[in-house]
Amino acid sequence: MSHASPPPDSDGPQRFPVVVVGAGPAGLTVGNILRAASVGCLVLEAETREVIERRPRAGVIEEWAVRGLEKRGLARNLLDRAELHTACEFRFEGERYRFPYGELTGSHHFVYPQPLLVTDLVREYADVRGGEIRFGVRDVALHDLDSDQPSVSYACPETGERRLVHCDFVAGCDGARGATRAALPPERVRIARHDYGIGWLALLAEAPPSADCVLFGCHARGFAGQMPRSPELTRYYLQCPPGDDPDNWPHERVWSELRQRLGAAGAPPPTEGRLIEKRVLDMHDYVVEPMVHGRLHLAGDAAHLVAPIAAKGMNLALHDAFLLGDALVARLTTGDDSGLGGYAEACLRRVWDYQEFSQWLSEVYHGTAAGDPFRAGTALARLRRLFTSPTAAAAFAEQYLGTAARY
């Protein structure tokens, strides 16, 4: 099979072994894996390169995921620049409780904002490994996915003309509202969805963090979280009603609530700074099954969304991408299709485990503010157990770090 293709401005239909739709962490990781094996690949992205390299997203990457990137030559900057986190701190009932998971397990988290990772991945894919990528494409459509000759069409951003690309496989990595998920026949798809009935006000502050680790404030007024991003930037979350308007949260109210909800004996208050981002996230999860339809394989948020409660989303996207990239390489270079055959099942075991942990952790975070004395009491019991039972602590650390031997 030839991996060559006509130049991007060619008038005729083009051909690539794989078309990847979406240039987030999942799509770019798949693309890089393919290019490392000299497999032809085209990445299509609706946004510009400047947008994907700047849009704020997740920042916590589990150690196994970093090792997976490192193994594929994709972690040089990350390993040089990421912060290592070895502990988190829960605050409840006016006290602070440090959870030193690094000491307990020998494992840690990396904190490396997603825009930096995407910047690294797109440079490696396009500038180093010579991968084809087209930004700003519109109206992506998928065709003949049930056949062995699928294709993808899109509107050229410069001319508005439709372009057609033939391929062997499509990797759907374009998120929750993208074209690839929409291409699944509704009668053949089951979407398992869970709504938490709460919102989080996501904030980015030009201020140093008030502690050297992630903070979780479990308070009767609602959850609050602090996630250090850099010495100058801090991510905060405040529980709020779903669908709340960020304008309901002026500067003074935000910092007043953070001081109350993160307050604990002997703890310094959060350092105030200018709020450069305010948006409300409605907490929900979903899992799309099947993740595969004919020659289309979904990865990342196109296949499953996990609320940011446990900082798992980017890790699941990378896990999918490692499995899918390796499986596509095996199929296209040696004809071995066992990886593609087992792809969805292998992904979904970890997906469902992380979903369950997110649901469990949500009750810990939000139970004290539920207005229900029973839920508040059981949430506090869960919290206390983490700091009185070594067995409970070990189980929490394993799920928090994603280090289970099997999923």
C-alpha positions in Angstrom: 0.0 0.0 0.0 1.4 3.4 -1.0 1.5 6.0 1.8 2.2 8.8 -0.6 -0.4 11.5 -1.3 -0.9 14.4 -3.7 0.0 17.9 -2.4 -2.7 19.6 -0.3 -3.8 21.9 -3.1 -4.4 19.1 -5.5 -7.8 19.3 -7.2 -8.4 15.6 -7.3 -9.4 13.4 -4.4 -6.6 12.5 -2.0 -5.8 9.4 -0.2 -4.2 8.7 3.2 -4.2 5.4 5.1 -5.7 7.2 8.2 -7.6 10.5 8.5 -7.7 11.8 12.1 -10.5 14.3 12.8 -9.5 16.6 15.7 -6.1 18.0 16.8 -6.4 17.6 20.6 -4.2 15.4 22.7 -5.8 12.2 21.4 -5.7 13.1 17.7 -2.2 14.4 17.7 -0.9 11.5 19.7 -2.5 9.0 17.2 -0.9 11.1 14.4 2.5 11.0 15.9 2.4 7.3 16.5 1.4 6.8 12.9 4.2 9.1 11.5 6.8 7.4 13.7 5.9 4.2 11.8 6.0 6.0 8.4 2.2 5.5 8.0 0.6 8.3 6.1 -1.9 10.4 8.0 -4.0 13.5 7.6 -5.2 15.5 10.7 -8.2 17.7 10.2 -8.9 20.5 12.8 -11.8 23.0 12.8 -9.8 25.6 14.8 -6.6 27.5 13.9 -3.2 26.3 15.2 -3.1 29.4 17.4 -6.4 28.5 19.1 -5.5 24.9 19.9 -2.1 25.9 21.3 -3.8 28.4 23.7 -7.2 27.1 24.7 -7.3 26.4 28.5 -8.0 22.8 29.4 -6.8 20.2 31.8 -3.4 20.1 33.4 -3.0 16.9 35.5 -1.3 13.9 33.7 -0.9 10.6 35.4 2.5 9.0 35.6 1.7 6.0 33.4 0.4 8.4 30.7 3.6 10.4 30.8 5.7 7.2 30.5 3.5 6.3 27.4 4.3 9.7 25.8 8.0 9.3 26.8 8.2 5.8 25.2 6.9 7.4 21.9 9.3 10.4 22.0 6.6 12.9 22.9 7.5 13.9 26.4 10.8 15.9 26.2 9.5 19.3 27.1 7.0 17.8 29.5 9.7 16.1 31.5 11.8 19.2 31.5 9.1 21.7 32.5 6.2 19.9 34.3 5.7 20.3 38.0 5.6 17.0 40.0 2.8 16.7 42.6 3.1 14.1 45.4 0.3 15.2 47.7 -3.1 16.7 47.9 -4.9 18.3 50.8 -8.5 17.9 51.9 -10.1 20.6 54.1 -13.2 19.9 56.0 -14.7 20.7 59.4 -12.3 23.6 59.7 -9.2 21.4 59.6 -6.6 20.5 56.9 -5.6 16.9 56.1 -2.7 16.3 53.9 -2.7 13.1 51.8 0.9 12.2 50.8 0.2 9.8 48.0 3.8 10.0 46.8 5.0 8.6 50.1 2.3 5.9 50.1 2.8 4.7 46.6 6.0 6.0 45.1 4.0 7.5 42.3 3.1 11.1 41.5 1.2 13.4 39.1 2.6 15.7 36.5 1.1 19.1 36.1 1.5 20.3 32.6 -1.2 22.5 31.1 -2.9 20.9 28.1 -2.1 23.9 25.7 1.6 23.2 26.3 1.2 19.5 25.6 -0.8 20.2 22.4 1.8 22.7 21.3 4.5 20.0 21.8 2.5 17.4 19.9 1.5 19.5 16.9 5.1 20.7 16.5 6.4 17.1 16.6 3.7 15.9 14.2 3.8 18.7 11.7 7.3 20.2 11.9 9.4 17.2 12.9 7.7 14.1 11.7 6.3 15.7 8.5 2.6 14.9 9.2 -0.1 16.6 7.1 -2.5 18.8 9.1 -5.2 21.2 7.9 -6.5 23.8 10.2 -9.8 25.7 10.0 -11.7 23.1 8.1 -15.5 23.3 8.1 -18.4 21.0 7.7 -16.5 17.7 8.1 -18.6 14.7 6.9 -17.8 11.0 7.0 -18.8 8.6 4.2 -19.0 4.8 3.6 -17.8 3.9 7.0 -19.3 0.4 6.7 -17.2 -0.3 3.6 -13.5 -0.9 3.2 -13.2 2.4 1.3 -14.4 5.1 3.7 -13.8 8.8 3.0 -14.0 12.1 4.7 -15.0 15.4 3.1 -14.7 19.0 4.4 -15.0 22.6 3.2 -11.7 24.2 2.4 -11.2 27.3 4.6 -9.6 29.3 1.9 -12.0 28.6 -1.0 -15.1 27.1 0.6 -14.9 24.2 -1.9 -15.6 20.6 -0.8 -12.5 18.4 -0.6 -12.7 14.6 -0.5 -10.1 12.4 1.2 -10.2 8.6 0.8 -8.7 6.5 3.5 -8.6 3.1 5.2 -9.6 4.2 8.7 -10.9 7.3 10.4 -9.9 8.2 14.0 -12.6 10.3 15.6 -10.9 12.6 18.1 -13.0 15.7 17.7 -14.7 15.9 21.0 -18.3 15.7 22.3 -19.9 17.9 19.6 -17.8 16.8 16.7 -18.6 15.3 13.3 -17.3 11.8 14.1 -19.6 11.1 17.0 -22.5 12.5 15.0 -21.7 10.1 12.2 -22.7 7.1 14.4 -26.1 5.7 13.3 -28.5 6.6 16.2 -30.1 3.2 16.2 -26.7 1.5 16.8 -25.5 3.7 19.6 -26.1 3.6 23.3 -25.1 6.7 25.3 -24.9 6.1 29.0 -25.1 9.6 30.7 -25.0 10.8 34.2 -25.8 14.3 35.3 -24.6 15.4 38.8 -27.1 18.3 39.0 -24.3 20.7 40.0 -22.1 23.3 38.3 -18.5 24.3 38.8 -17.4 27.9 38.3 -14.0 27.4 36.6 -11.6 30.3 37.4 -8.1 31.1 36.3 -6.4 33.7 38.5 -3.2 35.7 37.9 -2.0 34.7 41.4 0.3 32.2 43.0 -1.3 29.2 44.7 -1.7 29.4 48.4 -0.4 25.9 48.9 2.1 23.7 47.2 -0.5 21.1 46.2 -4.0 20.6 45.0 -6.6 21.6 47.6 -10.1 20.2 48.0 -12.5 22.2 50.2 -15.5 20.2 51.3 -17.8 22.8 52.9 -21.5 23.2 53.7 -21.5 26.2 51.3 -20.2 24.0 48.4 -17.1 22.5 47.1 -14.0 24.6 46.3 -10.8 23.4 44.6 -7.4 24.9 44.0 -5.2 23.4 41.3 -1.7 25.1 40.9 -0.9 25.6 37.2 2.4 27.6 37.5 4.1 30.0 40.0 2.0 32.9 38.6 -1.3 31.1 37.6 -3.8 29.2 39.7 -6.9 27.3 38.7 -9.8 27.5 41.1 -13.2 25.8 41.1 -16.3 26.8 43.1 -19.5 24.7 43.2 -22.5 26.6 41.9 -25.9 25.9 40.5 -25.8 24.3 37.0 -26.3 26.8 34.3 -25.3 29.7 36.5 -24.2 32.9 34.9 -20.5 33.7 35.5 -21.5 37.4 35.8 -23.2 36.4 39.0 -19.7 35.9 40.4 -17.9 39.3 40.7 -14.4 39.5 42.0 -15.3 40.1 45.6 -17.8 37.3 45.8 -15.4 34.8 44.2 -12.6 35.5 46.7 -15.0 35.7 49.7 -16.3 32.2 48.8 -12.8 30.8 48.2 -11.6 32.1 51.6 -14.6 30.5 53.4 -14.7 27.2 51.6 -10.9 26.6 51.7 -10.5 28.0 55.2 -8.9 25.8 57.8 -7.0 26.2 61.0 -3.4 27.4 60.3 -4.0 27.7 56.5 -3.1 30.9 54.7 -6.0 32.4 52.7 -5.9 32.2 48.9 -3.8 35.0 47.4 -6.1 37.3 45.4 -5.4 38.1 41.8 -7.1 39.2 38.6 -9.5 36.6 37.3 -8.6 36.1 33.6 -11.2 33.3 33.0 -14.6 32.6 34.4 -16.9 29.9 33.0 -19.5 27.6 34.4 -19.2 23.8 33.8 -22.2 21.6 34.2 -21.0 18.4 35.8 -21.9 15.4 33.7 -20.4 12.2 32.3 -21.2 10.0 29.3 -19.9 6.9 27.6 -20.7 6.1 24.0 -20.9 2.5 23.1 -19.8 1.1 20.7 -16.6 3.2 20.3 -16.2 1.6 16.8 -18.5 1.8 13.8 -17.1 0.1 10.7 -13.8 1.9 9.8 -14.4 4.7 12.4 -12.8 4.4 15.8 -13.6 7.1 18.4 -11.1 8.3 21.0 -11.1 10.8 23.9 -14.1 13.0 24.4 -15.8 11.8 21.2 -16.2 8.5 23.0 -16.5 9.4 26.6 -16.6 12.4 28.8 -15.7 12.3 32.5 -16.4 15.5 34.5 -13.3 17.2 35.8 -14.0 16.0 39.3 -11.1 13.6 39.4 -8.9 15.2 36.6 -9.2 12.1 34.4 -10.2 13.4 31.0 -6.9 14.0 29.3 -5.5 10.8 30.8 -8.3 8.7 29.2 -7.8 10.5 25.9 -4.1 9.5 25.9 -4.9 6.0 26.9 -7.3 5.7 23.9 -4.7 7.2 21.6 -1.9 4.9 22.7 -4.1 1.8 22.0 -5.6 3.2 18.8 -2.3 4.4 17.3 -0.5 1.2 18.0 -3.4 -0.9 16.7 -3.6 1.1 13.5 0.2 0.7 12.9 -0.1 -3.0 13.4 -3.0 -3.3 11.0 -1.4 -1.1 8.3 2.1 -2.4 8.4 1.8 -6.1 9.2 -1.9 -6.8 8.7 -2.4 -7.7 12.4 -5.9 -6.5 13.3 -6.1 -8.0 16.8 -5.4 -4.6 18.4 -8.2 -2.9 16.5 -10.5 -5.9 17.3 -10.0 -5.5 21.0 -9.7 -1.7 21.0 -13.0 -0.6 22.5 -13.1 -3.3 25.2 -9.5 -2.4 26.3 -10.4 1.4 26.4 -13.8 1.0 28.2 -12.4 -1.0 31.1 -10.4 2.0 32.2 -13.1 4.4 31.2 -15.7 2.8 33.4 -13.3 2.5 36.3 -12.5 6.2 36.1 -16.2 7.1 35.8 -17.0 5.1 39.0 -14.2 6.9 40.8 -15.4 10.3 39.6 -18.9 9.5 40.9 -17.5 8.3 44.3 -15.4 11.4 44.6 -18.3 13.7 43.7 -20.1 12.6 46.7 -17.1 13.3 48.9 -16.8 16.8 47.4 -20.4 17.7 47.2 -22.2 15.7 49.9 -21.6 18.2 52.6 -23.4 20.9 50.6 -26.3 18.7 49.6 -28.7 20.1 52.2 -29.3 16.5 53.3 -27.9 15.6 56.7 -27.6 12.0 55.7 -25.5 12.7 52.6 -23.4 15.1 54.6 -22.8 12.6 57.3 -21.8 9.8 54.9 -19.5 12.2 52.9 -17.7 13.1 56.1 -17.4 9.5 57.0 -15.7 8.8 53.7 -13.3 11.7 54.2 -12.4 10.6 57.8 -11.8 7.0 56.6 -9.1 8.2 54.2 -7.1 9.5 57.2 -7.8 6.7 59.6 -7.6 3.5 57.5 -4.4 2.6 55.6 -6.4 0.2 53.5 -8.8 3.0 52.4 -5.9 5.3 51.8 -4.2 2.8 49.6 -7.4 2.2 47.6 -7.9 5.9 47.1 -4.3 6.5 46.0 -4.6 3.7 43.4 -7.7 5.2 41.8 -6.5 8.8 42.1 -3.2 7.9 40.3 -4.7 5.3 37.9 -2.1 2.7 38.9 -4.2 -0.5 39.1 -2.4 -3.5 37.7 -5.5 -4.4 35.6 -8.7 -2.7 34.5 
